[in-house]
Amino acid sequence: MSQPDLPPTPDTSTNYAGPIMFRRDPSEETTDRHLLAWVDPRDPGLRVDRTVRDSWRVLRIQSEFVAGFDAMSDVAEAVTVFGSARIKPGTEAYRLAVRLGQALGEAGYAVITGGGPGAMEAANRGAYDTGAQSIGLNIELPFEQHINPWVDVGMNFRYFFVRKTMFVKYAQAFVCLPGGFGTLDELFEALTLVQTKKVGRFPIVLVGRDYWGGLIDWLRERLLGEGMISDGDIDLLHLVDTAEEAVEIVKSACPTCGKDDDGRLTR
Ligand SMILES: CC(C)=CCNc1ncnc2c1ncn2[C@@H]1O[C@H](COP(=O)(O)O)[C@@H](O)[C@H]1O
């Protein structure tokens, strides 16, 4: 007997629009892109875009803040880890990120990442391994995307700036592993917030002297040398090589963080 025609194995590549998942023929459009698109005010046909659509968009932004605050409301002490989306399992960089997640988890911190692959996945994996809360705040991107499997509280954001608020609001410290533009963006946002005293007592740790050393030298020579930043601003950055050193710096900023009133780990 002949087999009935079965449908081919489906393509499981996935795109998200906020909480909504799309498979098959994913579009390159993202919500952020719509928000940031320039609309010519001289074009009467597009007037509705500026007046009505942007105003309504505010409600969606608001709802994303509400969902984010709700999702994060149980998080006690946490550390946000940034780092490359591109590093692969089996590499030294990946092992370092796993170890960082473990060391933070063992010290009683929840670990927050961008929820994606690479260093994010590795840090979530390390935290998950210790039983610490492992949080992934993912972002809608114009290509295939997934929340890594080691996230136990995950949320998919439409708006970069809403997601970034969560990274800062719920963390006691930032730890940056080697990374690209995304990592640098997150690092410099954190630095600016500390420099302008929008957040206090917030260590920023860079792991990998070899990777970050050149950037620090450049900041010192050019930015400090030419008076673009103040004496002391460079000291906001802590440069280390190991996960253990990073955790020591985080703990020294808040010795009681990660512990309950009886000194037990909070996780
Ligand atoms: C393979 C690939 C590019 C996947 C992208 N998937 C992503 N998923 C979630 N967060 C991301 C992603 N790409 C960049 N980010 C954000 O930017 C940082 C990494 O960017 P980069 O690889 O250093 O520049 C992360 O800390 C994260 O918060």
Ligand as a Chemical Component Dictionary entry (heavy atoms), coordinates in Angstrom:
data_LIG
# 
_chem_comp.id                   LIG 
_chem_comp.type                 NON-POLYMER 
_chem_comp.pdbx_formal_charge   0 
_chem_comp.three_letter_code    LIG 
# 
loop_
_chem_comp_atom.comp_id 
_chem_comp_atom.atom_id 
_chem_comp_atom.alt_atom_id 
_chem_comp_atom.type_symbol 
_chem_comp_atom.charge 
_chem_comp_atom.model_Cartn_x 
_chem_comp_atom.model_Cartn_y 
_chem_comp_atom.model_Cartn_z 
_chem_comp_atom.pdbx_ordinal 
LIG C1  C1  C 0 23.929 34.771 16.707 1  
LIG C2  C2  C 0 23.262 36.070 17.023 2  
LIG C3  C3  C 0 23.879 37.324 16.463 3  
LIG C4  C4  C 0 22.181 36.084 17.830 4  
LIG C5  C5  C 0 21.562 37.308 18.330 5  
LIG N1  N1  N 0 20.748 37.038 19.449 6  
LIG C6  C6  C 0 20.674 37.801 20.546 7  
LIG N2  N2  N 0 19.778 37.453 21.491 8  
LIG C7  C7  C 0 19.677 38.166 22.626 9  
LIG N3  N3  N 0 20.455 39.224 22.927 10 
LIG C8  C8  C 0 21.356 39.608 22.016 11 
LIG C9  C9  C 0 21.497 38.935 20.776 12 
LIG N4  N4  N 0 22.461 39.560 20.067 13 
LIG C10 C10 C 0 22.913 40.582 20.840 14 
LIG N5  N5  N 0 22.267 40.613 22.024 15 
LIG C11 C11 C 0 22.527 41.557 23.141 16 
LIG O1  O1  O 0 23.787 42.168 22.924 17 
LIG C12 C12 C 0 24.827 41.498 23.641 18 
LIG C13 C13 C 0 25.679 40.674 22.700 19 
LIG O2  O2  O 0 25.920 41.363 21.510 20 
LIG P1  P1  P 0 27.319 41.151 20.759 21 
LIG O3  O3  O 0 27.345 39.716 20.314 22 
LIG O4  O4  O 0 28.373 41.448 21.775 23 
LIG O5  O5  O 0 27.280 42.127 19.627 24 
LIG C14 C14 C 0 24.158 40.574 24.648 25 
LIG O6  O6  O 0 24.594 40.845 25.974 26 
LIG C15 C15 C 0 22.659 40.775 24.443 27 
LIG O7  O7  O 0 22.020 41.468 25.489 28 
# 
loop_
_chem_comp_bond.comp_id 
_chem_comp_bond.atom_id_1 
_chem_comp_bond.atom_id_2 
_chem_comp_bond.value_order 
_chem_comp_bond.pdbx_ordinal 
LIG C1  C2  SING 1  
LIG C2  C3  SING 2  
LIG C2  C4  DOUB 3  
LIG C4  C5  SING 4  
LIG C5  N1  SING 5  
LIG N1  C6  SING 6  
LIG C6  N2  SING 7  
LIG C6  C9  DOUB 8  
LIG N2  C7  DOUB 9  
LIG C7  N3  SING 10 
LIG N3  C8  DOUB 11 
LIG C8  C9  SING 12 
LIG C8  N5  SING 13 
LIG C9  N4  SING 14 
LIG N4  C10 DOUB 15 
LIG C10 N5  SING 16 
LIG N5  C11 SING 17 
LIG C11 O1  SING 18 
LIG C11 C15 SING 19 
LIG O1  C12 SING 20 
LIG C12 C13 SING 21 
LIG C12 C14 SING 22 
LIG C13 O2  SING 23 
LIG O2  P1  SING 24 
LIG P1  O3  DOUB 25 
LIG P1  O4  SING 26 
LIG P1  O5  SING 27 
LIG C14 O6  SING 28 
LIG C14 C15 SING 29 
LIG C15 O7  SING 30 
# 
